[in-house]
Each structure stands twice: as structure tokens, then as C-alpha cells.
Amino acid sequence: MVASQVRQFDLIAFDWDGTLFDSTAIITRSIQEAVRDVGGTVPSDAAASYVIGMDLTAALAHAAPDVPASRHAALGARFSHHYMAHQHDISLFAGVLPMLAALKDRQHCLAVATGKSRRGLNETLQAVELHGVFDGSRTADETQGKPHPRMLHELMREFGVAPERT
């Protein structure tokens, strides 16, 4: 193998929203609309987008600190309502498909570690025809959400890959 073809990493784990999937604006707007719906102080674009990738409950609590815990379920439901209404407007970033194909051709193990739910990730993978491209994934409803590293630790353990090769 030529030195330039030696892999530095065996496992490459991607976040989904805002990394592979161009969803930042819609998530931000959905958070803001949900907070408005339940009567909280609407966060700025920066505050709403800061929480992307986190577990939904933690993200919404952080983005809307004045919404009481007793309203978090309603806040989550309103976020889902707004996000689902716009999800058909979201697509992969340009260049993602050829990049993933090139990584697979070089025998990298590919994974997703996301704050999305399992259902949400599966539906999205199906919609963009990427089911089967990733060797594994972890979602926030299956394990401890980001920023905790547990998702990555579980993926490394699943594929037998050391941290320095991930």
C-alpha cells in the first residue's frame, strides 16, 4: 500500500444535523416557533442553533430556560410539529454522497452519532436513500446524548476500534 493510501482512521463517526444534513436553519426556526407556541422567550438564532446535535429534551431546556419543566413535553411536541412540517425542505450538503462513497471505497467504517431519535434518523436515512451506507449509529434516545462521549465510546466498542483510530 502506498503511504498516501494508508488510513489514519478506521472508524469515522459523523454528527447528522448541520454536518451531513443541511438542517440548521429549519431546526433553529422550529425551536423558535415551538418556544413561541408555549409562551416562552424566543431564543436568538445563535442560541437556538447552539443546541443542535444535543438530546432534544436537553436542547429545548437550554434554548428556552424560562419554559418550566412542566411545559417541556408540550415544547417538544411543538418542535416536532414545526420540524416535520418543513423536513421535506432539507437535503444533504453538496458533496456528501461522493465523500461517503470515497470513504467506503477506502474501507472505512462509517457511523452516525446524533441527537436525533432513532425513528427520526431512520426516516431521514430512508428519505435521502442512505440506508445501509453507515455501518452503525447511535441516537439520543438509545444512550446518553451529546455532548457526553458515550455514543462514540459505544460505537468504538461495537466495531473494536481504538480512540486514536476513530
Secondary structure, 3 states (H helix, E strand, C coil): CCHHHCCCCCEEEECCECCCECCHHHHHHHHHHHHHHHCCCCCCHHHHHHCCCCCHHHHHHHHCCCCCHHHHHHHHHHHHHHHHHHHHHCCECCCHHHHHHHHHHCCCEEEEEECCCHHHHHHHHHHCCCCCCCCEEEECCCCCCCCCCHHHHHHHHHHCCCHHHC
